Amino acid sequence: MTSLRRSLPRQATDDGGLPPLIEMRVNEQNSHIGFRNVHRIPAGAARSVGGGVSTYLIFMVRVPQAIAEIRNTDGTYVFRPLRPEMFPGIGDEVLDCLGQDIPFIGPGGREMSLQFREWTSPLDEINSVMRSVRGS
């Protein structure tokens, strides 16, 4: 069990000033890839989204590197397309983007969507379910 705990990203349990872990999911893309698309974004920092060596990786289809970025602006997360042609109808940015579906056009005109959300460990999710059942 300790080896599993070491492999999990450290979560801020005592609000030690760490920003939350943010996960990116792509529809139709396998999300069971370990912690490849789970990262902290410190206040004022941005992380790239796209193919290649982008921080948040879209690997289901071949997309260029850094087609967009997500930025932490004092606890509010802002999504900004860097390749606007891949994000028609989005505009310059998506304010407070956590939990929102962000549509994009992949290669060959394939319609897809991204979603960013706060990451919750599977153990915390199971414990939450168990507590809710116990309380019934």
N, C-alpha and C positions, 0 to 999 in steps of 0.2 A: 504493500500500500504506500510506503514512503516513496518508492520510485515513481509512482503515479503522481503523487503530490509535487515532486520535484519537477515533473514535466509540465505541470499546469502553470500558466502565467500567474504571477503574483497579483492578487487583488488587494486593493486598499481596504483593509478591514477596520482600521482605526482612524480613517480619514486623515492619513498622514500627509495630506497635501498632494497626493498623486491624482492625476485625472483618471477617469474611468477607462476601462478597456473598451475600444470601439471595434465592432465586427462589421465587415462588409459581406453581404450575400448577393449573389447574382442568380436570377431565376434560371432554372434548368442546370445550374452548375453545382456539382457535388460540394456540399459545405463541410463534409467530414474529411478535411484535409489537415487535421491538426490545428495549429495556431497560425497558419500562414496569413490569414486575413483578419487577425485580431491584433490590434496595436493600441498603444497609448499615443495620444496627440497632446503634447504639452501646450499650455496657453500661448497663443501667438505663433504656434508652429503649424505647418501644413504637411500632408502626406500625399504622395502621388497615387493615382488610380489608373490602371491600364495593363498592358502586356509587358513582356520583357522583365526588367528589374524594378518595376513599379512596386511601391510599398504594398498597396492593396492590388492583388493580382486577379485579372480576368484571364483564365486559361482555357475556358471551354471553347472559345473561338479565338482566332488570331486577331488581336487588336494591337495598334501601335503602343509604344511606351508613353506614359504620362498623357493620357487623353483628358484627364481631369484631376482636380485636387480637392481634398477636404481639409478645412482649416478650423482650428479651435480658437474662437474669438471670445476669450473670457468665459468659457463654459458653454457657449453657443456654437454649434457646429455648422459651418457654411460650406456647401458644395459649389465648386466653380468649374464649369467646363473649360478645358484648354483647347479642345477641338470642337467648336460649336456645331459643326456640320454633323457630328455624331450624336448631338443632343438637341434635336429640333424641338422648338416649343418651350425650352427651359429658360431661355433668356441668359442674363449675365451670371446669375447665381441662384441657389436655392437656400434661403435662410432657414435656420433651425431644421436641418435636413434629417435628423434622426427619426426613424420610423416612417419616412416618406418613400414611396416608390419613385425612382428616378429613371424614366425611360431613356433608352439610347438605341441607336441603330448600329448593329454590328456589320461585319463584312457581308456583302451580297444582299444588303437591305434587311437582314434579320432583326426583328424587333425584340429587344430584351429589356430588362430593368435591373437596377441596383437598389439595394437598401442598406442603410447604415443603422446600427442600433447598439445600445450598450450591451456588452457581452456579459452573460451570466454563466458561471460554471455549471456543468451538468449536475454536480453534487448539490449545489445550492438550489437548482431547479427541483431535484428529487426531494430535498428536505422541505421545500416550500409546499410541494404536493402532499407530503406526509403530514406536515403540520395542519394543512387544511382538512385532511381526512380525519385526523385526531380531534379536531375542533367540532366536527359535525355531530 
